[in-house]
Amino acid sequence: MGMLSILFFSSVWAQDAPQVTKKYFIKNGYVTTAPGTMMKKTSILINDGIIEQIGENITAPYDAEIIDADSMYVYPAFVAALSHTGITAAEEEERPRVPRPGYPPNDVAGITPEQSVQDLFKKNDAGDLRKTGFAVIHTAPKGRMMPGKGSIITTNDGEYPEVSVADDVSLFAQFRGAPRMYPATTIGVMAKWRELYKNAELDLKYQKAYDMNPVSKKRPQIEDASEALFAVVQKEIPVFFVTNEHLDIHRAYQLQQDLGFKLIPSEIEQGYLSVDILKKMNTPALISLDLPKEDKSKEEDLDEDQKALLERKKMAYQKTLETAAMYEKAGIPMAFSYLGVKSGDILANISKLIENGLSEKAALDALTTAPAKVLGIDKVTGTIDPGKMANIIITTDTLFKEKTQIKTVLVEGKVHEIDIKKKKKSEGSGEAMDIAGMWKYEIEIPGMSPTGTMNITKDGESYAITVTSDQNPGEEIEATDIEVDGSSVTFTFVVNTQGMSVSIDNDLQFSEDSIEGSVSVANFGSFPITGSKTSSPE
């Protein structure tokens, strides 16, 4: 157990602390079980990662940990329909020398459908997405024309296959040619797609004939890429095809019509012209949340041609923000795609779509039930129902309000407390003060009083805080989310202990030579903290 675990958890639970229960009881929340369905003052019982009961009058078992959701809002945790989470991009090399640039090896040309996330997965870097409310992610390999097969993972910390929900559930594809060799162009990519697909059909046919009766037949010699496409040819898995623009959607649709595979148009950025064709396709569409930046050029600084260009840019920008609302009105099933967007921009960008006509119900659907259906996991996640995975978020207010924050995320029953940033203004604190220096602290917890030091350093206008404990000397913990307002300071530690990630929030008031305030430990309460300055920066 780490220093902060000793400092706080041992203090709260005493020396003989039991193991964390696998039962949790979310008490008296406003529970949205599915988009458009809210239950007031409702509780949820979770047992071993599975939702066991939901209702207004259910009783918490004696051995369940209580998560008080009174006056808070409970939703299904989000499902990311497409991302590159956990995948490190291979370094781009200069054009390799190949004997036949018109027919290079598949791996050089970016044709690797045999690659799988389970082989490429490096590290589950899903922590930021988890803080944003995601519990399940469909992640795909990076590359060019045909990077490989995608898998579904949870956002819990861990290695593969510990975080795996389902392997090889999709093929990821793009209109991205090879570097100065075939297929270099979009037309070349489409031609190569047809060639690969038709060859896979023939190889599959021969393989089945051989399996039925191998007598007098030569054993099939099938390339890895062709064999990897068998699941696509047999419509066992869909192709998530990046179609940023209107023409890309047309091209992917033409390929699908010619060949017959299951198609999911993905990472759509300029889809406002594609309503009719998407209705005809009758397939879910994944809208990119990597929204364009608004051009804020001033017209008085532009000539007539530049003004006309700016007007076209503004119109395209506005239409992009209205695309999701267009799809909702047209009845096109949709979810979101996360290949390019930063995790911190996700909810803000969805709010922009809502401001431009998308309903909150449709937005929640695109975050939960719709991607779960696209990925074929709607029987186990996407809604809050008995028997499903306990993938749940708890928020301070209704989801899409500006000041709403996510407080808790449960991923397959594992509790992750999220730091709630406090926008506290100093009251009577006077002018801003320099808090840098070494500070001694003491926390008042019933039964014992943990002590230690805080080393606060300043670089320009930014502060860094490192905390040590007298109970565990030599171990240092760095603070995050440091906010300084006059003499008021808030910061956070995130502790991974006994199967949980727990935020420890500090809210302190500084004077020239003393500190006082409170330390909050997840669901275990808030404790007074006092201290004094022992030295100033050198």
C-alpha positions as CSV (number, residue, x, y, z in Angstrom):
1,M,0.0,0.0,0.0
2,G,1.4,3.4,-1.0
3,M,2.1,6.4,1.2
4,L,-1.3,8.1,0.6
5,S,-3.1,4.8,1.2
6,I,-1.4,4.6,4.6
7,L,-2.0,8.2,5.3
8,F,-5.7,8.2,4.6
9,F,-7.2,4.7,4.2
10,S,-5.5,3.2,7.2
11,S,-6.5,6.2,9.3
12,V,-10.1,5.9,8.2
13,W,-10.5,2.1,8.4
14,A,-7.9,1.6,11.2
15,Q,-5.0,-0.9,11.1
16,D,-7.0,-4.1,10.3
17,A,-8.8,-2.8,7.2
18,P,-10.8,-5.4,5.4
19,Q,-10.6,-5.9,1.6
20,V,-12.9,-3.7,-0.5
21,T,-16.3,-5.3,-1.1
22,K,-17.4,-6.3,-4.5
23,K,-20.9,-5.1,-3.7
24,Y,-21.8,-1.5,-4.2
25,F,-25.1,0.2,-3.5
26,I,-25.8,3.5,-5.4
27,K,-28.4,5.2,-3.2
28,N,-31.2,7.5,-4.1
29,G,-30.1,9.0,-7.4
30,Y,-32.0,10.4,-10.4
31,V,-31.3,7.3,-12.6
32,T,-31.5,7.5,-16.4
33,T,-31.6,3.8,-17.3
34,A,-31.7,4.6,-21.1
35,P,-32.0,7.8,-23.1
36,G,-35.4,9.3,-22.3
37,T,-36.1,7.1,-19.3
38,M,-35.4,8.6,-15.8
39,M,-36.3,7.1,-12.4
40,K,-36.4,9.4,-9.4
41,K,-34.9,8.5,-6.0
42,T,-33.7,5.2,-7.3
43,S,-31.0,2.8,-6.0
44,I,-28.8,0.3,-7.8
45,L,-27.3,-2.8,-6.4
46,I,-24.1,-4.0,-8.0
47,N,-22.5,-7.4,-7.3
48,D,-19.2,-8.6,-8.7
49,G,-19.3,-6.1,-11.6
50,I,-22.9,-6.8,-12.6
51,I,-26.1,-4.8,-12.0
52,E,-28.2,-6.9,-9.8
53,Q,-31.2,-4.8,-8.8
54,I,-32.7,-1.4,-9.7
55,G,-35.6,0.2,-7.8
56,E,-36.9,2.8,-5.4
57,N,-37.4,0.5,-2.4
58,I,-34.6,-2.0,-2.6
59,T,-32.5,-2.4,0.5
60,A,-28.7,-2.3,0.7
61,P,-27.1,-5.5,1.8
62,Y,-25.1,-5.3,5.0
63,D,-21.8,-6.0,3.2
64,A,-22.3,-3.4,0.4
65,E,-20.4,-0.2,0.2
66,I,-22.8,2.7,-0.1
67,I,-22.3,5.3,-2.8
68,D,-24.6,8.2,-1.9
69,A,-26.1,9.7,-5.1
70,D,-28.7,11.8,-3.4
71,S,-29.4,14.9,-5.5
72,M,-27.1,13.5,-8.1
73,Y,-27.7,12.0,-11.6
74,V,-26.9,8.5,-12.7
75,Y,-26.4,7.5,-16.4
76,P,-25.1,4.6,-18.4
77,A,-21.4,5.0,-18.9
78,F,-20.4,5.9,-22.5
79,V,-19.3,3.6,-25.3
80,A,-16.7,4.8,-27.8
81,A,-17.7,3.5,-31.2
82,L,-14.2,4.0,-32.7
83,S,-10.8,5.1,-31.4
84,H,-7.1,4.3,-31.4
85,T,-6.8,3.9,-27.6
86,G,-3.8,1.8,-26.6
87,I,-2.3,1.7,-30.0
88,T,1.1,3.4,-30.7
89,A,1.6,4.5,-34.3
90,A,4.6,3.0,-36.1
91,E,7.1,5.5,-37.1
92,E,6.7,6.6,-40.8
93,E,9.7,5.6,-42.8
94,E,10.8,7.2,-46.0
95,R,9.7,5.4,-49.2
96,P,11.3,1.9,-48.9
97,R,13.1,0.5,-51.9
98,V,10.9,-2.2,-53.4
99,P,11.7,-4.1,-56.7
100,R,8.2,-3.5,-58.0
101,P,6.7,-0.2,-56.9
102,G,3.5,-1.1,-58.9
103,Y,3.0,-4.2,-56.8
104,P,4.8,-3.7,-53.4
105,P,4.5,-6.1,-50.5
106,N,1.3,-5.8,-48.6
107,D,2.8,-4.5,-45.3
108,V,4.8,-1.8,-47.2
109,A,1.6,-0.7,-49.0
110,G,-0.3,-0.5,-45.7
111,I,-2.4,-3.6,-46.3
112,T,-2.4,-5.6,-43.0
113,P,-5.9,-6.9,-42.3
114,E,-4.3,-9.8,-40.4
115,Q,-3.0,-7.4,-37.7
116,S,-5.0,-7.4,-34.5
117,V,-5.3,-5.0,-31.6
118,Q,-4.5,-7.9,-29.2
119,D,-1.1,-8.1,-30.8
120,L,-0.5,-4.3,-31.1
121,F,-1.9,-3.1,-27.8
122,K,0.8,-1.4,-25.8
123,K,-0.8,0.3,-22.8
124,N,-4.3,1.2,-21.8
125,D,-4.1,4.9,-22.0
126,A,-7.9,5.2,-21.5
127,G,-7.7,7.2,-18.2
128,D,-8.7,10.5,-19.8
129,L,-11.6,8.9,-21.7
130,R,-12.7,7.3,-18.4
131,K,-12.7,10.7,-16.7
132,T,-15.0,11.9,-19.5
133,G,-17.4,9.1,-18.8
134,F,-16.4,6.2,-21.0
135,A,-16.4,2.6,-19.8
136,V,-16.1,0.7,-23.1
137,I,-14.1,1.5,-26.2
138,H,-13.8,0.0,-29.7
139,T,-10.1,0.5,-30.6
140,A,-8.6,-0.1,-34.0
141,P,-5.0,-0.3,-35.4
142,K,-3.3,2.7,-36.9
143,G,-2.0,2.6,-40.5
144,R,-2.9,3.3,-44.1
145,M,-5.3,1.6,-46.4
146,M,-6.2,-1.5,-44.3
147,P,-4.5,-1.3,-40.9
148,G,-6.2,-4.4,-39.3
149,K,-8.9,-5.7,-36.9
150,G,-10.4,-3.8,-34.0
151,S,-11.2,-5.0,-30.6
152,I,-13.4,-3.9,-27.7
153,I,-11.8,-3.0,-24.3
154,T,-12.8,-1.5,-21.0
155,T,-11.3,1.7,-19.7
156,N,-10.0,0.0,-16.5
157,D,-6.3,0.1,-16.0
158,G,-4.6,-3.1,-17.1
159,E,-2.9,-5.1,-19.7
160,Y,-4.2,-7.1,-22.6
161,P,-6.2,-9.4,-22.4
162,E,-7.3,-8.3,-18.9
163,V,-9.1,-5.3,-20.4
164,S,-10.5,-7.1,-23.4
165,V,-14.2,-7.5,-23.9
166,A,-14.2,-8.9,-27.4
167,D,-11.4,-9.5,-30.0
168,D,-11.3,-8.9,-33.7
169,V,-14.8,-7.5,-34.0
170,S,-14.2,-5.3,-37.0
171,L,-11.9,-4.4,-39.9
172,F,-10.6,-0.8,-40.0
173,A,-10.1,0.8,-43.4
174,Q,-9.3,4.2,-44.9
175,F,-8.9,5.9,-48.3
176,R,-5.2,6.4,-47.5
177,G,-2.8,5.3,-50.1
178,A,0.8,4.1,-49.9
179,P,3.7,6.5,-50.0
180,R,4.6,7.0,-53.7
181,M,3.8,3.4,-54.7
182,Y,0.6,1.4,-55.6
183,P,-2.0,2.0,-54.3
184,A,-1.1,5.7,-53.9
185,T,-4.3,7.3,-54.9
186,T,-7.9,7.0,-53.8
187,I,-8.8,5.3,-57.1
188,G,-5.9,2.9,-56.6
189,V,-7.1,2.1,-53.1
190,M,-10.6,1.3,-54.4
191,A,-9.1,-0.9,-57.1
192,K,-6.9,-2.7,-54.6
193,W,-9.9,-3.2,-52.3
194,R,-11.8,-5.0,-55.1
195,E,-8.8,-7.2,-55.9
196,L,-8.2,-8.2,-52.3
197,Y,-11.9,-8.9,-51.7
198,K,-12.4,-11.0,-54.8
199,N,-9.3,-13.0,-54.1
200,A,-10.5,-13.6,-50.6
201,E,-13.9,-14.9,-52.0
202,L,-12.0,-17.3,-54.3
203,D,-9.7,-18.5,-51.5
204,L,-12.6,-19.0,-49.1
205,K,-14.5,-21.0,-51.7
206,Y,-11.5,-23.2,-52.4
207,Q,-10.8,-23.6,-48.6
208,K,-14.4,-24.8,-48.0
209,A,-14.2,-27.2,-50.9
210,Y,-10.9,-28.6,-49.6
211,D,-12.3,-28.9,-46.1
212,M,-15.3,-30.9,-47.3
213,N,-13.3,-33.3,-49.5
214,P,-9.5,-32.9,-49.6
215,V,-9.0,-36.0,-51.7
216,S,-7.0,-35.3,-54.9
217,K,-6.9,-31.6,-54.1
218,K,-3.8,-29.5,-53.5
219,R,-3.7,-28.0,-50.0
220,P,-4.7,-24.4,-50.1
221,Q,-1.8,-21.8,-49.9
222,I,-3.6,-18.7,-48.7
223,E,-1.9,-15.4,-47.9
224,D,-2.5,-14.0,-44.4
225,A,-4.2,-10.9,-45.7
226,S,-6.6,-12.9,-47.8
227,E,-7.5,-15.3,-44.9
228,A,-8.0,-12.2,-42.6
229,L,-10.7,-11.0,-45.0
230,F,-12.7,-14.2,-44.7
231,A,-14.7,-12.8,-41.8
232,V,-15.5,-9.7,-43.9
233,V,-16.5,-11.7,-46.9
234,Q,-18.8,-13.9,-44.8
235,K,-20.3,-10.7,-43.2
236,E,-19.3,-11.9,-39.8
237,I,-17.7,-8.5,-39.0
238,P,-18.3,-5.0,-40.3
239,V,-15.8,-2.6,-42.0
240,F,-15.4,0.7,-40.2
241,F,-14.4,2.9,-43.1
242,V,-13.1,6.4,-42.5
243,T,-15.2,8.6,-44.7
244,N,-14.3,12.2,-43.7
245,E,-16.0,13.9,-46.7
246,H,-19.1,13.5,-48.8
247,L,-17.2,12.0,-51.7
248,D,-15.6,9.4,-49.4
249,I,-19.1,8.3,-48.3
250,H,-20.0,7.8,-51.9
251,R,-16.9,5.9,-52.7
252,A,-17.3,3.5,-49.7
253,Y,-20.9,3.0,-50.6
254,Q,-19.9,2.1,-54.1
255,L,-17.4,-0.5,-52.9
256,Q,-20.0,-1.9,-50.5
257,Q,-22.6,-2.2,-53.3
258,D,-20.1,-3.8,-55.6
259,L,-18.7,-6.3,-53.0
260,G,-21.4,-6.8,-50.4
261,F,-19.6,-6.3,-47.1
262,K,-21.1,-4.7,-44.0
263,L,-20.1,-1.0,-43.9
264,I,-20.0,1.5,-41.1
265,P,-19.1,5.0,-42.4
266,S,-16.9,6.5,-39.7
267,E,-15.2,9.7,-38.6
268,I,-17.6,11.8,-40.8
269,E,-16.4,15.4,-40.7
270,Q,-18.3,17.0,-43.6
271,G,-21.5,14.9,-43.7
272,Y,-24.1,17.6,-44.2
273,L,-24.3,16.8,-47.9
274,S,-24.7,13.1,-47.3
275,V,-28.2,12.8,-45.7
276,D,-29.8,11.2,-48.7
277,I,-27.1,8.6,-49.4
278,L,-26.9,7.6,-45.7
279,K,-30.7,7.1,-45.6
280,K,-30.3,4.9,-48.7
281,M,-27.5,2.9,-47.1
282,N,-29.6,2.2,-44.0
283,T,-26.6,1.8,-41.8
284,P,-25.3,3.7,-38.6
285,A,-23.1,6.7,-39.3
286,L,-20.3,7.7,-37.0
287,I,-19.9,11.5,-36.8
288,S,-16.4,12.8,-35.9
289,L,-16.3,14.8,-32.7
290,D,-13.1,16.5,-33.9
291,L,-15.0,19.6,-34.9
292,P,-13.4,22.3,-37.0
293,K,-12.2,25.5,-35.5
294,E,-14.3,28.6,-36.4
295,D,-12.5,31.2,-38.6
296,K,-12.7,34.4,-36.7
297,S,-11.0,36.6,-39.3
298,K,-12.3,40.2,-39.3
299,E,-14.0,41.2,-42.6
300,E,-12.6,44.7,-42.5
301,D,-9.1,43.2,-42.9
302,L,-10.0,41.3,-46.0
303,D,-10.4,42.0,-49.7
304,E,-13.6,41.0,-51.6
305,D,-12.2,37.5,-52.6
306,Q,-11.1,36.8,-49.1
307,K,-14.5,37.9,-47.8
308,A,-16.3,35.5,-50.1
309,L,-14.0,32.7,-49.0
310,L,-14.6,33.5,-45.3
311,E,-18.3,33.4,-46.0
312,R,-18.1,30.0,-47.5
313,K,-16.0,28.8,-44.5
314,K,-18.5,30.1,-42.1
315,M,-21.4,28.4,-43.9
316,A,-19.5,25.1,-44.0
317,Y,-18.6,25.5,-40.3
318,Q,-22.3,26.1,-39.4
319,K,-23.5,23.2,-41.5
320,T,-20.9,20.9,-39.8
321,L,-22.3,21.8,-36.4
322,E,-25.9,21.1,-37.7
323,T,-25.0,17.7,-39.2
324,A,-26.0,15.6,-36.2
325,A,-29.3,17.4,-35.9
326,M,-29.9,16.8,-39.7
327,Y,-29.2,13.1,-39.2
328,E,-31.5,12.9,-36.2
329,K,-34.3,14.6,-38.1
330,A,-33.8,12.2,-41.1
331,G,-33.9,9.2,-38.8
332,I,-30.3,8.1,-39.6
333,P,-28.9,5.9,-36.8
334,M,-25.7,7.6,-35.5
335,A,-23.0,7.5,-32.9
336,F,-19.8,9.4,-32.5
337,S,-16.2,8.6,-33.6
338,Y,-13.2,9.6,-31.6
339,L,-10.1,9.2,-33.8
340,G,-9.0,12.8,-33.7
341,V,-10.8,14.6,-30.9
342,K,-9.0,15.3,-27.6
343,S,-10.8,13.7,-24.6
344,G,-11.2,17.1,-22.9
345,D,-13.1,18.5,-25.9
346,I,-15.6,15.6,-26.2
347,L,-18.5,16.9,-24.0
348,A,-17.9,20.5,-25.0
349,N,-18.2,19.6,-28.7
350,I,-21.3,17.6,-28.0
351,S,-22.8,20.6,-26.3
352,K,-22.0,22.6,-29.5
353,L,-24.0,20.0,-31.5
354,I,-26.9,20.3,-29.0
355,E,-26.8,24.1,-29.3
356,N,-27.2,23.6,-33.1
357,G,-30.3,21.5,-33.0
358,L,-29.3,18.0,-31.7
359,S,-31.7,16.8,-28.9
360,E,-30.1,15.8,-25.6
361,K,-31.9,12.4,-25.9
362,A,-30.2,11.8,-29.3
363,A,-26.9,12.9,-27.9
364,L,-27.1,10.5,-25.0
365,D,-28.2,7.8,-27.4
366,A,-25.1,8.4,-29.6
367,L,-22.9,8.1,-26.5
368,T,-24.5,4.9,-25.1
369,T,-27.1,2.7,-26.7
370,A,-26.3,3.4,-30.4
371,P,-22.6,2.5,-30.2
372,A,-23.4,-0.5,-28.1
373,K,-25.7,-1.7,-30.9
374,V,-23.2,-0.9,-33.6
375,L,-20.6,-3.0,-31.8
376,G,-23.0,-5.8,-31.0
377,I,-22.6,-5.5,-27.2
378,D,-26.0,-3.9,-26.4
379,K,-27.0,-7.0,-24.4
380,V,-24.2,-6.3,-21.9
381,T,-23.8,-2.5,-21.8
382,G,-25.2,0.8,-23.0
383,T,-28.1,0.9,-20.6
384,I,-28.6,0.4,-16.8
385,D,-30.5,-2.9,-16.6
386,P,-30.2,-5.9,-14.3
387,G,-27.8,-8.5,-15.7
388,K,-25.7,-5.9,-17.6
389,M,-22.1,-4.8,-16.8
390,A,-22.0,-2.1,-14.1
391,N,-20.9,0.6,-16.4
392,I,-22.3,3.7,-14.8
393,I,-21.5,7.4,-14.3
394,I,-22.7,9.7,-11.5
395,T,-22.9,13.5,-12.3
396,T,-23.5,16.6,-10.2
397,D,-26.4,17.7,-12.4
398,T,-28.1,16.7,-15.7
399,L,-25.5,15.6,-18.1
400,F,-25.3,18.4,-20.7
401,K,-25.6,21.4,-18.4
402,E,-22.6,23.7,-18.7
403,K,-21.4,23.3,-15.0
404,T,-22.2,19.6,-14.7
405,Q,-19.2,17.5,-13.7
406,I,-18.7,13.7,-13.6
407,K,-18.1,12.7,-10.0
408,T,-17.9,8.9,-10.3
409,V,-17.3,6.4,-13.1
410,L,-18.0,2.6,-12.6
411,V,-16.3,0.4,-15.1
412,E,-17.5,-3.2,-14.9
413,G,-18.2,-2.5,-11.2
414,K,-14.8,-1.0,-10.5
415,V,-15.2,2.5,-8.9
416,H,-13.2,5.4,-10.1
417,E,-13.7,8.7,-8.3
418,I,-13.2,11.8,-10.5
419,D,-11.8,15.0,-9.1
420,I,-14.5,17.7,-9.1
421,K,-12.7,21.0,-9.7
422,K,-13.9,23.7,-7.2
423,K,-14.3,27.1,-8.6
424,K,-13.7,28.8,-5.3
425,K,-13.0,32.5,-5.0
426,S,-11.0,33.9,-2.2
427,E,-13.0,35.8,0.3
428,G,-11.1,38.5,2.0
429,S,-7.8,36.9,1.0
430,G,-6.4,40.2,-0.3
431,E,-3.8,40.4,-3.0
432,A,-2.3,37.2,-4.5
433,M,0.5,35.8,-2.4
434,D,3.4,33.6,-3.2
435,I,2.8,30.2,-1.5
436,A,6.1,28.6,-2.5
437,G,8.1,27.0,0.3
438,M,8.2,24.1,2.6
439,W,5.1,23.5,4.7
440,K,4.5,21.2,7.7
441,Y,0.9,19.8,7.9
442,E,-1.3,17.8,10.3
443,I,-4.6,16.1,9.5
444,E,-7.2,15.6,12.2
445,I,-8.6,12.1,11.9
446,P,-10.3,10.4,14.8
447,G,-7.8,8.1,16.4
448,M,-4.7,9.5,14.9
449,S,-3.2,12.7,13.4
450,P,-1.1,12.0,10.3
451,T,1.7,14.5,9.6
452,G,4.0,15.3,6.8
453,T,5.3,18.1,4.5
454,M,4.3,19.9,1.4
455,N,7.0,21.2,-0.9
456,I,5.6,23.9,-3.1
457,T,7.7,25.3,-6.0
458,K,7.0,28.0,-8.5
459,D,8.0,28.2,-12.2
460,G,6.8,31.4,-13.7
461,E,3.1,31.6,-12.9
462,S,2.7,27.9,-12.3
463,Y,3.1,25.9,-9.1
464,A,4.1,22.3,-8.4
465,I,3.3,20.6,-5.2
466,T,4.9,17.4,-3.8
467,V,3.6,15.8,-0.6
468,T,5.5,13.4,1.8
469,S,4.2,11.6,4.9
470,D,6.1,11.2,8.2
471,Q,4.4,7.8,8.4
472,N,6.1,6.7,5.2
473,P,9.3,8.7,4.7
474,G,11.1,8.8,1.4
475,E,8.0,8.4,-0.8
476,E,6.8,11.5,-2.7
477,I,3.4,12.1,-4.4
478,E,2.9,14.8,-6.9
479,A,-0.3,16.9,-6.9
480,T,-2.5,17.4,-10.0
481,D,-5.1,20.0,-11.0
482,I,-3.5,22.7,-8.9
483,E,-5.6,25.9,-8.8
484,V,-4.4,29.0,-7.0
485,D,-6.8,32.0,-6.4
486,G,-5.2,34.6,-4.2
487,S,-4.4,32.7,-1.0
488,S,-6.9,29.8,-1.7
489,V,-5.4,26.7,-3.2
490,T,-7.0,23.4,-4.4
491,F,-5.2,20.3,-5.7
492,T,-5.8,16.6,-6.0
493,F,-4.1,13.3,-5.5
494,V,-5.4,10.2,-7.3
495,V,-4.7,7.0,-5.3
496,N,-4.9,3.5,-6.7
497,T,-5.5,1.2,-3.8
498,Q,-7.4,-2.0,-3.0
499,G,-9.0,-2.2,-6.5
500,M,-10.1,1.4,-6.7
501,S,-8.9,4.8,-8.0
502,V,-9.8,7.4,-5.4
503,S,-9.4,11.1,-5.6
504,I,-8.1,12.9,-2.5
505,D,-9.1,16.6,-2.8
506,N,-7.3,19.3,-0.8
507,D,-8.9,22.8,-0.2
508,L,-6.5,25.0,1.6
509,Q,-6.3,28.6,2.8
510,F,-2.8,30.1,3.1
511,S,-1.4,33.0,5.2
512,E,2.2,34.1,5.3
513,D,3.1,31.4,7.9
514,S,0.2,29.0,8.3
515,I,-2.4,26.9,6.4
516,E,-5.8,25.6,7.3
517,G,-8.5,23.9,5.3
518,S,-9.9,20.4,4.6
519,V,-8.9,17.1,2.9
520,S,-11.7,15.1,1.3
521,V,-11.3,11.4,0.7
522,A,-13.9,10.1,-1.9
523,N,-16.9,8.7,0.0
524,F,-15.1,8.6,3.4
525,G,-15.6,12.1,4.5
526,S,-13.7,15.4,4.9
527,F,-11.0,16.0,7.6
528,P,-9.5,19.3,8.9
529,I,-5.9,20.1,8.0
530,T,-3.6,22.7,9.6
531,G,0.0,23.5,9.1
532,S,2.8,26.0,9.2
533,K,5.6,27.2,7.0
534,T,9.0,25.8,7.8
535,S,11.2,27.5,5.1
536,S,11.0,29.7,2.1
537,P,12.4,28.9,-1.4
538,E,16.1,29.2,-1.7
